[in-house]
Amino acid sequence: MATFFSNFFYFSLACLISVYFATTSLELYFEKPGPSEKERLLIINKGQSVSDIASHLRELNLIESRMVFIFVARLKGFHDKIKFGEYMIPKTASIKDILDVVITGVPVQHKITIPEGLSTNSVIYRINNDPRVRGDLINFSEEGVLAPNTYNFDVNTKKKDLFLKMKNNQERILEAAWDDRDPGLPLENALELLILASIVEKEAGNEEDKKKVASVFLNRLKKKMRLQSDPTVVYSLTKGREPLNRELDRSDLKTKSPFNTYKIYGLPPSPICNPSKSSIHAVSNPIKTDFLFFVADGEGGHNFSKNLKEHNRFVKEYRRLKIEN
């Protein structure tokens, strides 16, 4: 009987020692630097098993043993905590480092830039044709309601998510600008603010010019003068679907359209592009000037004037520069 208990004791001790060494060995593997000498992009798809993830890690040379990764992930209870996405795994990352990234890390962030002044058709085209953005195609054409900016997104982001983020951003910008507007604006509502900001966006070449251009149009609205903005004529011809790719001629200025501000008084019925925050604020809190006219100066800016005589002189100068160049 004593011999039985003695044998059982030594057997149990051997098992404990074996478990200790096995656990110690696994911990060493868990924290041992990985074999990859450079960072790698790891893509984990939704519903992918730990076994498939381990195989992919081995193919990328991020781990030495597929079975050790599977065993460690299951032993530590990490197998059902891995999040799908795209992850950048640093060079020589251990199994512990890899699991930290795919469980608690942030997926790789992509960027999409929406320049100021694009039409909604152009913005939607960019979203729909970016292969990095998943989800169903978007069909939307309302102008002015998308905020230009650079947006971050990851593999989980859908086209609809990006679109709604742009739309919500513009709503917040417009609401704040309207609430904080100059009390003397000749505008009835936030939509009119957005419409005029879109015209300013297409007219002005730099941030300083936006403020002066906005003051010109606001001054003209107060005096019941036509805005006479060339970009509104372009929009009356193209509706933002494509660039005009030519200069306007006299016949274009006679186009019958609610967007042609050479023919109508006041504002067009909707924005002509998606204006930036700076253009919206240039209109909501304008600088005070007596300017009623402006024309390009040939150097990326504009010359502003208070009367037609001065304006005609600047127009003549601009035409001379165009001929010389």
C-alpha positions in Angstrom: 0.0 0.0 0.0 2.9 2.3 0.9 4.5 1.5 -2.4 1.3 2.5 -4.3 1.1 5.8 -2.6 4.8 6.3 -3.2 4.4 5.6 -6.9 1.4 7.8 -7.1 3.2 10.7 -5.4 6.2 10.5 -7.8 3.8 10.2 -10.8 1.9 13.2 -9.7 5.1 15.1 -9.1 6.3 14.2 -12.6 3.1 15.4 -14.1 3.3 18.7 -12.2 6.9 19.2 -13.3 6.0 18.4 -16.9 3.1 20.9 -16.8 5.4 23.5 -15.2 8.0 23.1 -17.9 5.3 23.0 -20.7 3.7 26.1 -19.3 7.1 27.8 -18.9 8.0 26.8 -22.5 4.7 28.2 -23.8 5.3 31.5 -21.9 8.7 31.7 -23.6 7.2 31.2 -27.0 4.4 33.6 -26.0 6.9 36.5 -25.5 9.7 35.4 -27.8 10.4 37.9 -30.6 8.9 36.8 -33.9 10.9 35.9 -37.1 9.8 38.8 -39.3 12.4 41.4 -40.0 9.9 44.0 -41.3 6.4 45.1 -40.4 3.6 43.3 -42.2 -0.1 44.1 -42.9 -2.3 41.4 -41.4 -5.9 41.2 -42.7 -8.4 39.3 -40.5 -11.8 38.8 -42.2 -15.0 38.5 -40.3 -15.7 35.0 -39.1 -12.2 33.8 -39.8 -11.1 31.0 -37.4 -8.0 31.0 -35.2 -6.6 28.2 -37.3 -6.9 30.3 -40.5 -5.4 33.3 -38.8 -2.5 31.2 -37.6 -1.9 29.9 -41.1 -1.9 33.5 -42.5 0.5 34.6 -39.8 2.8 31.7 -40.7 2.6 32.7 -44.4 3.6 36.2 -43.5 6.5 34.9 -41.5 5.2 36.6 -38.4 5.2 33.4 -36.3 7.4 30.3 -36.2 4.8 27.7 -35.3 1.2 27.7 -36.3 0.2 25.1 -33.7 1.9 27.0 -30.8 -0.1 30.2 -31.8 -3.4 28.2 -31.8 -2.6 26.5 -28.5 -1.5 29.7 -26.8 -4.5 31.7 -28.1 -7.0 29.0 -26.9 -5.1 28.3 -23.6 -5.3 32.0 -22.6 -8.9 32.4 -23.8 -8.0 34.9 -26.6 -9.4 32.8 -29.5 -12.9 34.4 -29.3 -11.7 38.0 -28.6 -9.9 38.6 -31.9 -11.4 41.4 -33.9 -11.5 41.4 -37.7 -9.8 44.3 -39.5 -6.5 45.3 -41.0 -3.6 45.5 -38.6 0.0 46.6 -39.1 2.2 44.1 -37.2 5.6 45.5 -36.2 8.8 43.6 -37.0 9.9 40.9 -34.6 6.5 41.0 -32.9 6.0 38.2 -30.4 2.7 36.2 -30.2 1.8 38.3 -27.2 2.4 41.5 -29.3 0.3 40.2 -32.2 -2.6 39.2 -29.9 -2.4 42.6 -28.2 -2.8 44.3 -31.5 -5.7 42.2 -32.9 -7.6 42.2 -29.6 -7.2 45.7 -28.3 -5.4 47.5 -31.1 -6.8 50.0 -33.6 -7.2 48.7 -37.2 -5.1 50.4 -39.9 -6.5 53.8 -40.7 -7.0 54.8 -44.3 -7.6 58.4 -45.5 -9.9 59.9 -48.1 -9.7 63.6 -48.9 -12.6 65.6 -50.1 -11.3 68.9 -51.6 -13.2 72.1 -51.0 -15.7 73.1 -53.7 -16.4 69.6 -55.2 -19.9 68.9 -56.5 -21.9 66.2 -54.6 -21.7 64.0 -57.8 -17.9 64.2 -57.6 -17.8 63.4 -53.9 -20.1 60.4 -54.3 -18.0 59.2 -57.2 -14.9 59.3 -55.0 -16.6 57.3 -52.2 -18.2 54.8 -54.6 -15.0 54.2 -56.5 -12.6 53.8 -53.6 -11.8 50.1 -53.4 -10.9 50.4 -49.7 -14.4 51.5 -48.7 -16.9 48.6 -48.5 -20.6 48.5 -48.7 -23.4 49.3 -51.2 -23.0 52.1 -53.7 -24.5 55.5 -52.7 -26.9 57.4 -54.9 -27.2 61.0 -53.8 -27.0 64.4 -55.5 -28.1 67.2 -53.1 -25.5 69.9 -53.2 -23.8 71.6 -50.4 -24.5 69.2 -47.5 -21.2 67.3 -47.4 -18.3 68.8 -45.5 -14.9 68.9 -47.3 -12.1 67.4 -45.2 -9.7 64.5 -44.9 -11.6 61.5 -43.3 -10.0 58.5 -41.6 -11.6 55.1 -42.0 -10.8 51.4 -41.5 -11.9 48.2 -43.0 -15.1 48.2 -41.0 -16.3 51.5 -42.4 -19.0 51.3 -45.0 -19.7 53.8 -47.8 -22.8 54.9 -46.0 -20.8 55.5 -42.8 -18.5 57.9 -44.6 -21.3 59.7 -46.3 -23.2 60.2 -43.1 -20.1 61.5 -41.3 -19.6 64.1 -44.0 -23.2 65.1 -43.9 -23.4 65.3 -40.1 -20.2 67.4 -40.1 -21.6 69.9 -42.5 -24.9 70.1 -40.5 -22.9 70.9 -37.4 -20.7 73.5 -39.2 -23.7 75.2 -40.8 -25.8 75.2 -37.6 -23.0 76.8 -35.5 -22.3 79.4 -38.2 -26.0 80.3 -38.5 -26.4 80.6 -34.7 -23.4 82.8 -34.5 -24.1 84.9 -37.6 -23.8 88.6 -38.0 -27.3 90.1 -37.2 -27.2 92.3 -40.3 -27.0 89.5 -42.9 -29.4 89.9 -45.8 -30.2 86.1 -45.6 -33.4 84.5 -44.5 -32.2 81.1 -43.3 -29.2 78.7 -43.0 -29.9 77.3 -46.5 -29.3 80.8 -48.0 -26.1 81.0 -46.0 -25.0 77.6 -47.5 -26.0 78.7 -51.0 -23.9 81.9 -50.8 -21.0 80.1 -49.2 -20.9 77.7 -52.2 -20.7 80.6 -54.6 -17.9 82.2 -52.5 -16.1 78.8 -52.5 -16.1 78.6 -56.3 -15.1 82.3 -56.8 -12.3 82.8 -54.2 -8.8 81.4 -54.7 -7.5 81.9 -51.1 -8.7 82.4 -47.6 -8.3 86.2 -47.6 -10.2 86.5 -50.8 -13.1 84.5 -49.4 -13.8 87.2 -46.9 -13.7 90.0 -49.5 -15.7 88.0 -52.1 -18.4 87.3 -49.4 -18.6 91.0 -48.6 -19.1 91.9 -52.3 -22.0 89.5 -52.7 -23.6 90.5 -49.4 -23.3 94.2 -50.4 -24.9 93.4 -53.8 -27.8 91.5 -52.1 -28.4 94.5 -49.8 -28.6 96.8 -52.8 -30.8 94.4 -54.8 -28.1 94.0 -57.5 -27.6 90.7 -59.4 -24.7 88.7 -58.1 -23.4 88.1 -61.7 -21.2 85.1 -60.6 -19.6 83.1 -63.4 -19.6 79.8 -61.4 -23.4 79.9 -61.1 -23.5 80.1 -65.0 -21.2 77.1 -65.2 -23.4 75.2 -62.8 -26.5 76.1 -64.9 -24.8 74.4 -67.8 -23.3 71.3 -66.1 -25.2 70.8 -62.9 -21.9 69.7 -61.3 -21.8 66.5 -63.3 -18.6 67.3 -65.2 -16.2 70.3 -65.7 -17.1 72.7 -68.4 -13.5 72.6 -69.8 -13.8 75.9 -71.6 -14.3 79.6 -70.8 -17.7 81.1 -70.7 -18.9 83.2 -73.6 -21.5 85.9 -73.9 -24.2 83.4 -75.0 -23.6 81.4 -71.8 -24.4 84.5 -69.7 -27.8 84.6 -71.4 -28.7 81.0 -70.4 -32.2 80.8 -68.9 -31.7 79.0 -65.6 -32.6 79.6 -62.0 -28.9 79.2 -61.3 -27.7 81.9 -63.7 -27.2 84.9 -61.5 -26.6 87.2 -64.5 -30.3 86.7 -65.3 -31.9 86.3 -61.8 -32.0 88.5 -58.8 -31.0 87.0 -55.4 -29.7 83.5 -54.8 -30.0 80.3 -56.9 -32.4 77.7 -55.5 -29.6 75.5 -54.1 -25.8 75.4 -53.5 -23.6 74.9 -56.5 -20.9 72.8 -54.6 -20.0 71.6 -51.2 -18.4 74.7 -49.5 -15.7 74.6 -46.8 -16.0 75.7 -43.2 -14.0 78.8 -44.0 -16.3 79.8 -46.8 -19.4 79.3 -44.6 -17.8 81.5 -41.9 -16.7 84.1 -44.4 -20.4 84.6 -45.2 -21.8 84.2 -41.6 -19.4 86.7 -40.1 -18.3 88.9 -43.1 -15.7 91.7 -43.0 -17.2 95.1 -43.6 -16.3 96.7 -47.0 -17.9 98.9 -49.6 -16.8 96.6 -52.5 -19.3 95.8 -55.2 -17.1 94.3 -57.9 -14.1 92.0 -58.2 -12.1 90.5 -61.0 -9.2 88.1 -61.1 -5.8 89.7 -60.9 -3.9 87.1 -62.9 -1.9 85.9 -59.9 -4.4 83.7 -58.1 -6.2 86.5 -56.3 -8.6 89.3 -57.1 -8.8 93.1 -57.4 -11.8 94.6 -55.6 -13.5 97.9 -56.4 -16.3 100.1 -55.1 -17.5 101.4 -58.4 -17.9 100.4 -62.0 -15.3 102.8 -63.4 -12.6 101.3 -61.1 -13.8 97.8 -61.9 -13.6 98.3 -65.6 -10.0 99.4 -65.2 -9.1 96.2 -63.4 -11.0 94.2 -66.1 -8.9 95.9 -68.8 -5.7 95.1 -66.9 -6.7 91.5 -66.4 -7.5 91.0 -70.2 -4.1 92.6 -71.0 -2.3 90.1 -68.7 -4.2 87.2 -70.3 -3.1 88.3 -73.8 0.6 88.7 -72.7 0.6 85.3 -71.0 
